[in-house]
């Protein structure tokens, strides 16, 4: 089962595309978390939250206990600027490493950087509109 980390923006339709694949980020989440800690920014998973719709999808996919669905806490929403600070720091660090010839994530460096740039764009738009967000995870 492959995981994907994706952005959810508060509200029905923010008026822009929020889709980011997020599979490479999910595959290297541990290493990305360690990098964030070294950079002194919150790891991406600190912005994780699940809402009833996300959890219902996970349960449909066979992950999770359906009995827990009614007891879920309300989703947590985060300031887009906070997430943008983390993502921008990660982008800068990966770009520096790539420019110096270091492969932090093996063959996935360029694809991971592409996903981070996509996260950065979505969070910039989210911040510009004064909206909040959280990170969600799906398994397929």
N, C-alpha and C positions, 0 to 999 in steps of 0.2 A: 504494500500500500504506500503510495507516494503522498507526501504532505505538501501543502502550499500555504504560505503566509501572505495574507492579503489585507488591504485597507478597507475599513468600513467607515463611511462618513455619516454623521448624525443627520437624520431626516430622510424623507422619501427619495428625493432626487436632487443632488447638489448642483446639477446643471453642467456637469463636465464628466469626462470619462475617468473613473477611479480604478479601472482594471489594471492590475499588475500581476503577472503570472506567479511570482513568489516561490517557485519550486526550488530554485538554486539557493535562495536564502534559507528556506526550510532545511534543505539538505546539509547546509553548512552552519546551521544556527548556533551550535556550540562554539565554533571558531569565531563567528561574528560576535557572539556575546563576549568572548574573551577579548576581542579587539576593542569593543566598546568600553569594557572595564579599563583596559590599558589607556584608552583615550580620555577617560574620566567623564564619559557620558552614560546615561541610562541605556542598558541593553534594550533591544527592540521588544523582547517579551515582557518588559515592564509596562508596555502599552497594550498588552493583551486583555481582551474581555470577550465574553460570549453573551449573545442575546438568545432569546427563545428560538428565533428562526435558525440561527447558526447551529444551536444544539440539536434542534429537530433534524436538520440535515445530517449531522454527524450520527445521530441515532439511526436514521434511515440507512446510512452507509455501514451500519453495524458497529459503530464505536460509541460506547457509552451506555448508560443505564436509563431506559425510558422513565423509570420511577423518579429519577432526580429532576426531570423537566419542570414539574410544578414548583419545585423548591429553589429554582435558580435565583440568585440575587439579580437585581436590575443591572443592565449593562453599565460599565464604567466608560466615561468619555474623557478624552484627554485634549489638552490644548495643542493645536497643530504646530505651533512654534516649538514646543518641547520635542515633539517627534522629529521636526525638521532639523533641530540642533543635533540630534543623534545621527540622523541619516546623512547630513552634510559632513559631519566629522568622519563617518565611515567612508563616504565617497572620497574625501580628501586623502585619507590614509591608504585606501586601495589604489588610488591613482599614483601616489608617491611610490608605493611598492612596485607597481607595474612599470613605472618609468625607470626604476632602478634595476629592473630585471628579476625581481623577487616574485615567486609564485606562491601567494598566501593560500590559495584555494585550489591548487593544482590546475587542471585543465579548465576549471570553471571560472577562473578569475574574470575574464571579459564578460561572461554572461551574468555573473554576480554583480559586477559594476553596472551593467545595463539595468538590472532590476533595481539597484540602489538609486540610479538616476531617475527611473520611473517613479519610485517612491518619493523622491525629492520633488519632482514636478507635481505630483498629486498633493503632497503636503503644502507646497507653495500655494497652490490654488485654494486649498482648504483654509490656510491661514489668511489669505487675501480676502476671503469671504466671511471670515470670523466664525467658521464652523469648527466643530470638534470631531474627533476621530478615535478609533481604536483598531488594534491589530486583531485579526481573526485567523484561525487555522482550519484548513479542511484536509481531509484524507481521502484520496481516490485510488 
